[in-house]
Amino acid sequence: MESKTVYIKGMNCMGCVSSIKNVLEKLPGVESAEVSLEDACVTIQYDAVSISVDQLKKAIDNAGFEAII
């Protein structure tokens, strides 16, 4: 398992936190996503063989936020 912290622009409430967590944890290869509203970031545990960092970024961006890697 790999771990990656991604900073996120556009997150301003617990609904945003929930949306990002749900989007990421539904992706194949993602074990967990711990989102911090305070720090404006998410730490993702994932299988690098199954999913790439670019795919993680794209999923966050497609959910209406801006992922900064």
C-alpha positions as CSV (number, residue, x, y, z in Angstrom):
1,M,0.0,0.0,0.0
2,E,1.1,3.5,-0.8
3,S,0.1,6.7,1.0
4,K,-0.4,10.1,-0.6
5,T,-1.5,13.4,0.9
6,V,-3.3,15.6,-1.5
7,Y,-4.2,19.2,-0.8
8,I,-7.7,20.3,-1.9
9,K,-9.1,23.7,-2.9
10,G,-12.8,24.4,-2.7
11,M,-13.5,22.4,0.5
12,N,-15.5,24.4,3.0
13,C,-17.9,22.2,5.0
14,M,-18.4,18.7,6.3
15,G,-20.5,17.9,3.3
16,C,-17.5,18.5,1.1
17,V,-15.4,16.2,3.4
18,S,-18.0,13.5,3.0
19,S,-18.2,13.9,-0.7
20,I,-14.5,13.6,-1.2
21,K,-14.2,10.6,1.1
22,N,-17.1,8.8,-0.7
23,V,-15.8,9.5,-4.2
24,L,-12.3,8.2,-3.3
25,E,-13.3,5.2,-1.3
26,K,-15.5,3.9,-4.2
27,L,-12.5,3.7,-6.5
28,P,-10.9,0.3,-7.0
29,G,-7.5,0.2,-5.3
30,V,-8.3,2.8,-2.6
31,E,-8.2,1.3,0.9
32,S,-9.1,4.5,2.8
33,A,-9.3,8.3,2.5
34,E,-8.9,10.5,5.6
35,V,-10.1,14.0,4.9
36,S,-9.1,17.0,7.0
37,L,-11.2,20.1,6.6
38,E,-8.9,22.1,8.9
39,D,-5.8,21.2,6.9
40,A,-7.6,21.2,3.5
41,C,-6.2,17.8,2.5
42,V,-6.9,14.1,2.2
43,T,-4.5,11.3,3.0
44,I,-5.2,8.3,0.7
45,Q,-4.1,4.8,1.3
46,Y,-4.1,3.0,-2.1
47,D,-2.7,0.2,-4.2
48,A,-0.4,1.8,-6.7
49,V,-0.7,-1.2,-9.0
50,S,-4.5,-0.7,-9.2
51,I,-4.8,3.1,-9.4
52,S,-2.5,6.0,-10.2
53,V,-2.1,9.4,-8.4
54,D,-3.4,11.0,-11.6
55,Q,-6.6,8.9,-11.4
56,L,-7.0,10.0,-7.8
57,K,-6.5,13.6,-8.7
58,K,-9.0,13.3,-11.6
59,A,-11.7,11.8,-9.3
60,I,-11.3,14.7,-6.8
61,D,-11.4,17.3,-9.7
62,N,-14.5,15.6,-11.2
63,A,-16.2,15.8,-7.8
64,G,-16.0,19.7,-8.1
65,F,-12.8,20.3,-6.1
66,E,-9.2,21.1,-7.1
67,A,-6.6,18.6,-6.1
68,I,-3.1,19.9,-5.7
69,I,-0.5,17.2,-5.9
